[in-house]
Every structure is written in C-alpha cells, then in structure tokens.
Amino acid sequence: MDSFTQVLLGAAVGEAVLGRRVGRKAMMWGAACGLLPDLDILVPFQDAVKNFTYHRSASHSLFVLALLTPLVVRLIQRLHPQTATQRNRWYLLVFSAFATHVLLDCFTVYGTQIFWPLPTPPEMWSTIFIIDPAYSIPLLFGVLAALVTSRVRSTGWMLNTAALVLSTLYLAWSVGAKLYVTEAAKASLVRQGIAHDKVLTVPSPFNTLLWRVLVMDDDGGYYEGFYSLLDGDRQPSFYRHESRAELLAPVADHWPVKRLRWFTHGFFAVDRNADDVVVTDLRMGMEPGYVFRFKVAEMAEEGVRPTPATRVVERPRWEQLRWVWQRIWQPDPSAARLPDGTRVAAVQTVQR
C-alpha cells in the first residue's frame, strides 16, 4: 500500500496496543514503525530491475523485522525511560506495526518477499489496489479521533479501534470479492472455450468493485478482461494480445530476464520497440499502459544480445481512470470500450 496508509495503519495499531497506557507516544512510534520498511526505496541500486525487485525484500521480511524489533524497543526505552514497565507491550507494538505493514502489502499485486532470504516467490494476494480510499479513510478518522479527543474516557481509543476493525473488515470483503470474481472468470473462460495457463484477478484503481482479469494462454499470448461486481450474471469479455516471448530465448539466462520471470510469477509480455527488446510486467496497469516496462536486450546483426536493464518510462494514461469509473456502472461488457478507447468484439486479438 501507499506509505501514507502504512503510516496511518502503524499509528492506529500503536494506539490500539499501548495508547491508553503511554499516550501519544504509542501512536508516534507505531507510525514510525509503519513507515520504516518503505524506506528501502531510498537505497539506490545500479540496475533498474534490482530497484524494482529488491523493493519489499529484506526490509519486508518477517525474519528481519523480528530481529529488528528488540533494537527498536531498546531505543524507545532509552528515549522514554518512564515507560520501562511497558516493555512487553512495546515489543508487541513494534512487531505488530512491522507485521501489519508487510501483510497489508501482500494484499496488493506488487509482490512482497515476507520470507526473505528464502528463495520463495513474492506474495501477491492482489485483493486491494495500492491506494484505496475505502481502506484508508476509516484509519484516518480513527487516528484523528485519538489525537483530538480526551484520553480520560478513552473515547479516542475506542473510535480508533473501531476504525481499525472496519478497515480490516474491508480487507476481508476484498478477499471475498476476489474469490467470487476469480471463479466467475474461470467459468467464463470455460464457456467461451479459451484455453489458458494461469489466471490473475486484480482490483482496478481505487476500488474493489471493478476487477481486471489477466489470462496467460499456452501460446505465449495473454487475454485481458474486466468484470464488475454489478455485472451480475453477465460473463466477462476477453481481448487477446500478442507477446513475442521467442525474443527472450537467446537471453533466457540473462539475470534481469530470469529475475522478472520470477518476480512477476510469469505474468509478463515481451515486445520489440525499434531495436529494443522490452519486458512488460502485466500485473500493474492495463492495456495499453503499464507501470513497469524494462529493456533487457537489443537486436543486433548476430541476433538478440543482452543489455543492462533500463526502465522504459511512459506517460501516465490518466484517461483510463474515467474508463474505470464508467465501466464499474456499465453492466454490458460488450458495449464497453477498452481502456485505450478502442471498441472491439469479445475474444478478438489486439495487436500490441
């Protein structure tokens, strides 16, 4: 999730755990611990794919954060010696703020390596968008209530705890919505006779009503479809897109290629941009605009040759947000335009 929401979550957790005992110090340290894992973005790597895939790795590892917790608690007690009797609760506060941060990140599709340094693929439960006001606003309300109300009657503490419960219930809702959409998408693929290798459902920006369905097929291409929870019994429409995966064959052992294949769980596309071979992470974005694209090779006289990874930056396609809003309420998928404004028939191949 975005760092502002993580600060709110950490503050809310700090208040819930220790706010009635040590006052606003609990909220302050909860907010700090909620932000700390995201500071890994300040560590520069001399490689675009490393910058992309090392984020949410060591700094988001439950093992690393468990080892860091005693050090943070020692710092807190040195700065606030009057709270020494609350040592165990400080342990609970610090680790809870750390753990809720990384677990919340798992609910997004980016990929969080909570078991680093074990070589397990990043967790990407993909039930919530990286920014979702329905999750963040209750936390903001609860934290503000705890800040401005009197602590004599614990009103702020109770409002903060209620807001924390409400946000957690929204997460539970997002899991249920994803399970429902995934089953609907798979049933639709079977009815439409679309052969597929794997399916990923991702909430569209800022909501959990409209879901993007990404389908990788056995021929190296992929399908994209959208399903709104307001569509009812109407099945999603899918549009096929080509991917030139054969371009990676000569550079299959190139580290950025292997790393991206692993990090994206195989949800990527390959295309040629002039003489550049570009890998696109299909999980974040929608056709034709994606957030993360990387040049990993180039065409030469002798064929495809590896190059240092560089990020391909494109302009944001803000017009897609209007399309998302319209598509939430438009119940007939066949009448909807694609995010790039194109009106096409279902199960039609769209050239990149």
Secondary structure, DSSP 8 states (H G I E B T S, - for coil): --HHHHHHHHHHHHHHHHHHHHTHHHHHHHHHHHHGGGGGGGS--SSHHHHHHHTTSGGG-HHHHHHHHHHHHHHHHHH-GGGGGGHHHHHHHHHHHHHHHHHHHHTSSS-B-TTTTS----B----S-SS-HHHHHHHHHHHHHHHHS-TTTTHHHHHHHHHHHHHHHHHHHHHHHHHHHHHHHHHHHHHTT---SEEEEEE-TT-SSEEEEEEE-TTS-EEEEEEETTSTT---EEEEE---GGGGGGGTT-HHHHHHHHHTTT-EEEEEETTEEEEEETTSEETTEES-EEEEEEEETTEEEEEEEEE------THHHHHHHHHHH---GGG---TTS----TT-EE--
